[in-house]
Amino acid sequence: MARRPLDGCWFAVQTTDEIDDAPVRVELLGVGYVIWRDADGAVVATPDRCSHREAPLSLGVVEAGCLRCPYHGWRFGAAGRCVEIPSSGEGATIPPSAHLEPLSVDERYGLVWMCPGEPTQRIPHLEVEDDDAFTRLNTGMQVWNCSTTRMIDNMLDVAHFPFTHAGTFGREQEQVVPHYTLTQLDDTFHGYEYSVVVDNEGEATAMSGGGDDVIGIDMSTGFALPFSVRSTMLYDNGIEQTLFMTAAPIDEARSAYTFVLWRNDDVSTTGREIVDFELQVAEEDRAMLERLTGELPLDHGTLVDAQSDKASLEWRRRYRALFTGGEP
């Protein structure tokens, strides 16, 4: 297969707790892959096709860390190496072409990351993962029926809060987005810092820890190529939250999506409420995005942009550079 512009990028394709004692099929950029754990517990990812007769290996079983093909029983172990061809008998020579081609994989933030080709990008670095003051909360992997490019545009956008999120935290009277300046937030994320006023009633109080019915939050939002966005939130009472959202293109019309939360308060009793509230917020975005068809137009001037769209404009510019070989 010819190298594609996104082949050197890392994508979160599954949560780590879903890779257990059975093979898992994932789809990325129109190609099917199979993931399993070898005898040492390391994640293995290969194309979802047996080297013998191209049977889908994801329909097989994992035995002592080896994936057995459901068609003729060939077994594949660490790094996708073929370790048994039952029909050839014990001790038979295994041809080199029988081995599967492994992909680069990593586990970080409770997610399984995969790179289709030779990595040219980094997995986004989140310093909060190493801060003992914060607790991580993971969510499951979802499939959204929309383009990944539209998802990133939405994640970087604050102007839709009062309207799309009217059912959770949006405030209709807070419609004007102050002018902001884009900056390099850290060594990974590029974006902007801002403050918002949000409703703090009902289920929203799980996020803030209580307080007034209307509260202010100091925030930052930034992106990492190709499809990850991080938002930080600082409440007046000292509660901090980092929200990391990442998506992977299954194809032009479907995307795998998940988000990860880090909190510096005690989430032993409120963690489920916090995750459920963020899932409600995500469903409001999903309901809108799944009504939009096709990829987000990327060329400058194709869409009408407002001053509040500066982050999306910069992401689009840098994303286009992946395809043209220009400077990000």
C-alpha positions as CSV (number, residue, x, y, z in Angstrom):
1,M,0.0,0.0,0.0
2,A,1.3,3.4,-0.9
3,R,2.1,5.7,2.0
4,R,-0.6,8.1,3.0
5,P,-0.1,11.5,4.7
6,L,-1.7,10.3,8.0
7,D,0.2,7.0,8.1
8,G,2.9,8.5,10.3
9,C,0.4,9.7,12.9
10,W,-0.7,8.0,16.1
11,F,-4.4,7.3,16.8
12,A,-6.2,6.1,19.9
13,V,-8.2,3.2,18.6
14,Q,-9.4,1.4,21.7
15,T,-9.3,1.6,25.5
16,T,-6.7,-0.6,27.2
17,D,-9.3,-2.5,29.3
18,E,-11.0,-3.7,26.2
19,I,-7.9,-5.6,25.1
20,D,-8.1,-8.7,27.3
21,D,-8.5,-12.3,26.5
22,A,-10.0,-12.0,23.0
23,P,-9.0,-10.4,19.8
24,V,-10.5,-7.0,19.0
25,R,-11.1,-5.6,15.5
26,V,-10.6,-1.9,14.9
27,E,-10.9,0.1,11.7
28,L,-8.6,3.0,10.8
29,L,-8.4,5.0,7.6
30,G,-10.5,2.4,5.7
31,V,-8.4,-0.6,6.8
32,G,-9.3,-3.3,9.3
33,Y,-6.8,-4.3,12.1
34,V,-6.8,-6.9,14.9
35,I,-5.4,-6.2,18.3
36,W,-4.6,-8.7,21.1
37,R,-2.2,-9.2,24.0
38,D,0.8,-11.6,23.7
39,A,2.0,-13.9,26.5
40,D,3.9,-11.0,28.2
41,G,0.8,-8.8,28.1
42,A,2.1,-6.5,25.4
43,V,-0.4,-5.3,22.8
44,V,0.1,-6.6,19.3
45,A,-1.6,-5.0,16.3
46,T,-1.6,-6.3,12.7
47,P,-3.8,-6.2,9.6
48,D,-7.0,-8.2,10.2
49,R,-6.1,-10.9,7.6
50,C,-4.3,-14.2,8.0
51,S,-1.2,-14.6,5.8
52,H,-2.5,-18.0,4.6
53,R,-6.0,-17.4,3.1
54,E,-6.8,-13.9,4.3
55,A,-9.4,-15.0,6.9
56,P,-10.3,-12.3,9.5
57,L,-8.1,-13.0,12.5
58,S,-10.5,-11.0,14.7
59,L,-12.9,-14.0,14.5
60,G,-10.2,-16.2,16.1
61,V,-9.3,-16.9,19.7
62,V,-6.3,-16.0,21.9
63,E,-4.6,-18.9,23.5
64,A,-1.7,-18.2,26.0
65,G,-1.0,-15.0,24.2
66,C,-1.1,-16.4,20.7
67,L,-3.9,-15.5,18.2
68,R,-5.3,-18.6,16.4
69,C,-6.9,-18.1,13.0
70,P,-10.5,-19.4,12.8
71,Y,-10.0,-20.9,9.3
72,H,-7.0,-23.3,9.4
73,G,-5.7,-22.8,13.0
74,W,-2.5,-21.0,12.2
75,R,-1.2,-19.3,15.4
76,F,0.5,-15.9,15.7
77,G,2.4,-14.7,18.8
78,A,4.5,-11.7,19.8
79,A,5.1,-9.1,17.1
80,G,2.7,-11.1,14.8
81,R,5.2,-14.0,14.2
82,C,3.6,-17.2,13.0
83,V,4.5,-20.0,15.6
84,E,2.4,-22.9,14.3
85,I,0.9,-24.3,11.1
86,P,-1.1,-27.3,12.3
87,S,-1.4,-28.9,8.9
88,S,2.4,-29.0,8.5
89,G,3.0,-30.9,11.7
90,E,5.1,-30.2,14.7
91,G,8.6,-28.9,14.0
92,A,7.8,-27.9,10.4
93,T,9.7,-24.9,9.0
94,I,7.6,-21.8,9.0
95,P,8.2,-19.6,5.9
96,P,9.1,-15.9,6.6
97,S,6.1,-14.8,4.6
98,A,3.8,-16.4,7.1
99,H,4.6,-13.8,9.7
100,L,2.2,-10.9,10.1
101,E,3.3,-7.3,9.7
102,P,3.0,-5.7,13.1
103,L,2.1,-2.0,13.6
104,S,3.6,0.4,16.1
105,V,1.5,0.3,19.2
106,D,1.6,2.0,22.6
107,E,-0.5,2.2,25.7
108,R,-0.9,5.7,27.2
109,Y,-3.6,7.4,29.3
110,G,-5.7,4.2,29.4
111,L,-5.8,4.1,25.6
112,V,-4.3,1.9,22.9
113,W,-2.5,4.0,20.3
114,M,-1.6,2.7,16.9
115,C,0.4,4.1,14.0
116,P,-0.3,2.7,10.5
117,G,3.2,3.4,9.2
118,E,6.6,4.6,10.3
119,P,5.8,7.2,13.1
120,T,6.6,10.8,12.2
121,Q,4.4,12.4,14.9
122,R,4.3,12.0,18.6
123,I,1.5,10.7,20.9
124,P,0.2,13.9,22.6
125,H,2.1,14.5,25.8
126,L,-0.1,15.2,28.8
127,E,1.9,16.3,31.9
128,V,-1.1,15.9,34.1
129,E,-0.8,12.1,33.8
130,D,2.3,12.3,36.0
131,D,0.9,14.6,38.6
132,D,-0.1,12.6,41.7
133,A,-2.6,15.4,42.7
134,F,-4.8,14.3,39.8
135,T,-7.0,11.2,39.3
136,R,-7.7,9.9,35.7
137,L,-11.2,8.9,34.6
138,N,-11.5,7.0,31.3
139,T,-14.6,6.5,29.1
140,G,-15.3,4.0,26.4
141,M,-14.7,4.2,22.7
142,Q,-17.6,5.5,20.7
143,V,-18.3,5.5,16.9
144,W,-19.7,8.8,15.6
145,N,-21.3,9.0,12.2
146,C,-19.4,12.1,11.1
147,S,-16.1,13.2,9.7
148,T,-13.2,13.5,12.1
149,T,-12.3,16.9,10.7
150,R,-15.7,18.3,11.8
151,M,-15.2,16.9,15.2
152,I,-11.9,18.7,15.7
153,D,-13.4,22.0,14.5
154,N,-16.2,21.5,17.1
155,M,-13.8,20.7,19.9
156,L,-11.9,23.9,19.3
157,D,-15.0,26.1,19.2
158,V,-16.4,28.0,22.1
159,A,-19.1,30.0,20.2
160,H,-21.4,27.0,20.1
161,F,-21.6,26.7,23.9
162,P,-24.8,28.8,24.5
163,F,-26.7,27.1,21.8
164,T,-25.6,23.5,21.3
165,H,-25.1,23.0,25.0
166,A,-28.2,24.8,26.3
167,G,-29.3,21.6,27.9
168,T,-26.2,21.1,30.1
169,F,-24.1,24.2,30.8
170,G,-24.6,26.7,28.1
171,R,-26.0,30.2,28.9
172,E,-28.0,32.0,26.2
173,Q,-26.9,35.4,27.5
174,E,-23.2,34.6,27.1
175,Q,-23.0,34.7,23.3
176,V,-20.2,37.1,22.6
177,V,-16.8,35.5,22.4
178,P,-14.0,37.8,23.6
179,H,-11.0,38.3,21.2
180,Y,-8.2,35.9,22.1
181,T,-4.7,35.3,21.0
182,L,-3.4,31.9,19.9
183,T,-0.2,30.7,21.7
184,Q,1.8,27.6,22.3
185,L,0.3,26.4,25.5
186,D,3.1,23.9,26.2
187,D,5.4,21.6,24.2
188,T,2.4,19.8,22.7
189,F,-0.8,21.9,22.5
190,H,-1.4,25.1,20.5
191,G,-4.4,27.1,21.3
192,Y,-5.9,29.9,23.5
193,E,-6.8,30.8,27.0
194,Y,-10.1,32.3,27.9
195,S,-12.8,32.6,30.6
196,V,-16.4,31.6,30.4
197,V,-19.5,32.0,32.5
198,V,-21.7,28.8,32.7
199,D,-24.8,27.5,34.4
200,N,-24.0,25.5,37.6
201,E,-27.3,23.8,38.4
202,G,-28.5,20.2,38.6
203,E,-26.0,17.7,37.3
204,A,-23.5,20.4,36.4
205,T,-22.7,20.8,40.1
206,A,-20.8,17.5,40.0
207,M,-18.2,19.2,37.8
208,S,-17.8,22.4,40.0
209,G,-18.2,20.8,43.4
210,G,-21.1,23.1,44.1
211,G,-21.2,26.9,44.5
212,D,-23.4,29.5,42.9
213,D,-26.0,28.8,40.2
214,V,-23.8,30.7,37.7
215,I,-20.0,30.4,37.9
216,G,-16.9,31.5,36.0
217,I,-14.2,29.2,34.7
218,D,-10.7,30.0,33.5
219,M,-10.0,27.7,30.6
220,S,-7.5,26.9,27.9
221,T,-8.2,24.9,24.7
222,G,-5.5,23.6,22.3
223,F,-4.9,21.0,19.6
224,A,-2.3,18.5,18.8
225,L,-2.1,17.1,15.2
226,P,-3.8,15.4,13.8
227,F,-7.0,14.9,15.9
228,S,-6.6,15.6,19.6
229,V,-7.8,18.5,21.7
230,R,-7.1,19.3,25.3
231,S,-9.2,21.7,27.5
232,T,-8.2,22.8,31.0
233,M,-10.6,24.2,33.5
234,L,-9.9,26.1,36.7
235,Y,-12.8,26.8,39.0
236,D,-12.8,29.5,41.6
237,N,-12.8,27.0,44.5
238,G,-9.5,25.5,43.2
239,I,-10.9,22.4,41.5
240,E,-9.0,21.8,38.3
241,Q,-9.9,19.5,35.4
242,T,-8.2,18.5,32.2
243,L,-10.3,17.1,29.4
244,F,-8.5,15.3,26.6
245,M,-10.6,14.5,23.5
246,T,-9.2,12.4,20.7
247,A,-10.7,11.0,17.5
248,A,-9.6,8.5,14.8
249,P,-11.0,8.4,11.2
250,I,-12.6,5.0,10.5
251,D,-13.4,6.4,7.1
252,E,-14.6,9.7,5.7
253,A,-18.0,9.4,7.4
254,R,-17.3,7.6,10.6
255,S,-14.9,8.3,13.5
256,A,-13.8,6.6,16.7
257,Y,-13.9,8.9,19.7
258,T,-13.2,8.9,23.3
259,F,-12.3,11.4,26.1
260,V,-10.2,11.2,29.2
261,L,-10.6,13.3,32.4
262,W,-8.1,14.2,35.1
263,R,-9.4,15.9,38.3
264,N,-7.6,17.2,41.4
265,D,-10.5,16.7,43.7
266,D,-11.8,13.5,45.4
267,V,-13.7,11.6,42.7
268,S,-14.2,8.4,44.7
269,T,-18.0,9.2,45.0
270,T,-18.5,11.8,42.2
271,G,-16.5,10.2,39.4
272,R,-19.4,8.5,37.8
273,E,-21.5,11.7,37.9
274,I,-18.7,13.7,36.4
275,V,-18.2,11.3,33.5
276,D,-22.0,11.0,32.9
277,F,-22.3,14.8,32.7
278,E,-19.4,15.0,30.2
279,L,-21.1,12.2,28.2
280,Q,-24.3,14.3,28.0
281,V,-22.3,17.2,26.7
282,A,-20.7,15.0,24.1
283,E,-24.1,13.7,23.0
284,E,-25.2,17.3,22.4
285,D,-22.2,17.7,20.1
286,R,-22.8,14.4,18.4
287,A,-26.5,15.2,17.7
288,M,-25.4,18.2,15.7
289,L,-22.3,16.8,14.0
290,E,-24.1,13.7,12.7
291,R,-26.4,16.0,10.8
292,L,-23.5,17.5,8.9
293,T,-22.3,15.6,5.8
294,G,-18.9,15.1,4.3
295,E,-15.5,16.4,5.4
296,L,-15.0,19.8,6.8
297,P,-13.8,22.1,3.9
298,L,-10.2,22.9,4.7
299,D,-9.2,25.4,2.1
300,H,-9.1,29.0,3.3
301,G,-12.1,31.0,2.2
302,T,-14.3,28.0,1.5
303,L,-16.1,28.5,4.8
304,V,-17.2,31.8,6.3
305,D,-15.2,32.3,9.5
306,A,-15.7,34.6,12.5
307,Q,-13.1,36.0,14.9
308,S,-14.0,33.1,17.3
309,D,-12.8,30.6,14.7
310,K,-9.1,31.4,14.9
311,A,-8.2,28.2,16.6
312,S,-9.9,26.1,13.9
313,L,-8.3,28.2,11.1
314,E,-4.9,27.5,12.6
315,W,-5.6,23.8,13.0
316,R,-6.8,23.6,9.4
317,R,-3.6,25.3,8.2
318,R,-1.4,22.9,10.1
319,Y,-3.4,19.9,9.1
320,R,-3.2,20.8,5.4
321,A,0.6,21.0,5.8
322,L,0.6,17.3,6.6
323,F,-0.6,16.7,3.1
324,T,1.5,19.3,1.3
325,G,4.8,18.8,3.2
326,G,4.8,22.4,4.3
327,E,5.8,23.8,7.7
328,P,3.1,23.1,10.4
